[in-house]
Amino acid sequence: MLQPLQMTFRNLEPSPALETRIRKFAERIDRFYGAIVGCRVVVDRQNGGASPQGLYRASVDLRLPGASIASTRSRGGQHAHEDPYVAVRNAFDAITRLLESHARRQRRPASRRIAAA
């Protein structure tokens, strides 16, 4: 990554363990697609829901040469996102799928990209 990983925590205290987990996920996608310019991760605790602690939402925004892709994962009302680690994992799983799709489009010959548009 050309720029340092950015992490933002809203409505919750930063956790060294959660920060470490986010760094590992970011390193994994950087190894997969080495042209990532920057990565921003936001973990947000939303009040309400079934849990007294609230539900968590995680978003990952990637900046690539000539493109940006983003993924937000919040499962309103589902218990899985009562855990911020699960929200982060799901957001990185989703951004990985989007990044794989982006990489496939990049590898297609230019003539096929034009015809598909």
N, C-alpha and C positions, 0 to 999 in steps of 0.2 A: 504494500500500500504506500502510495506516495505521501499521503497526509496521515497524521496520527488518528487512531480510532477515537471517536467522540462518544462518550456515554453520558446520558442524562437520566436522572431519577426524579420523578415527580410524585409528590405526596408519599414518599417513603425515603428512609435513610439509605444512603449507599452502603452496600454490603461488599466487603472484600471478596467473599466467596462468589457472589453473583458477578462481580466485576471480572474475576478470574474465569468464570464460565463463559461470559460474553467474549473475553479475549480469545479463548480457545476456539469458540465457534467462528470468530472473525479470522483467526489464523487459518482455519480449515478452508474457508471459502477463498481466502487469498491464495492458498496453495493451489486450489482447483482452478482459479481464474486469476492469473497473476497480473492482469492489467487493471485492477481496481485502483481508482484514484483515491477514494475516500469512503469511509463507512461511519454512519451515525446510528446509534442505537438509543432508543428512548424506552424506558420502563416506567409505566404509570400505574399507580394504585387508584382505582376508582372506588369511591364510597358506595355503600349499598350492596345489594346482592344478598345471597343467603348467608354469606360469611360475615361475622362481625368485623373482620379485617378488611373486607372489600374484595373486589376482583382486580386482576392485573391485566394490563394490556402491554404488549411489547411491539415496537416497530423497528424495522431495519431499513435504512435508506442507503443505497450504494450509488456512488458516482463512478461512472466508467467513461472511457474516452468516447465522446459523442453520444452518450446515453446516461440515463438515470433509471434505476428500478427501485421499487419500494414494496415493502410488505408490512402489514399490520395484522396482528392476531389478537383478537379479543373475542371470547365466547360468552357473550352476555348470558348470564343465568346458568352456565355450565360450570360444574365444580372443578374441572381441570385447571381453570385459570384462577383458582384461589391460591395457587402457588406461582410465584413469579418465575421460578426456574422452568416450569412447564410452558408458561407464556413465551419466555425467551427461546426455548428450544423449538417451539412451534413456529415462531416468527423466523428463526434461522432455517428451519426445514423448508418453509415456504419461499424464502428468498433464494435458497439453493436451487429449488425447482425453477424459479424464474430465471436465475442466472444460467442454469443448464439450457433452458429454452433459448435464451439470448445467445449463448455460445453456439448452439446448433444453427440458428439463423445466420450467425457470422460466418460459419463454415460453408454454408450453401454457396454454390457458384452464383456470380452476379446475375447471370441470365435467368436463373430460377427465382432469385429474389425479386426481380422486376416483374416476372410473369405472375408471381404469387400476390403481388400488391394490387 
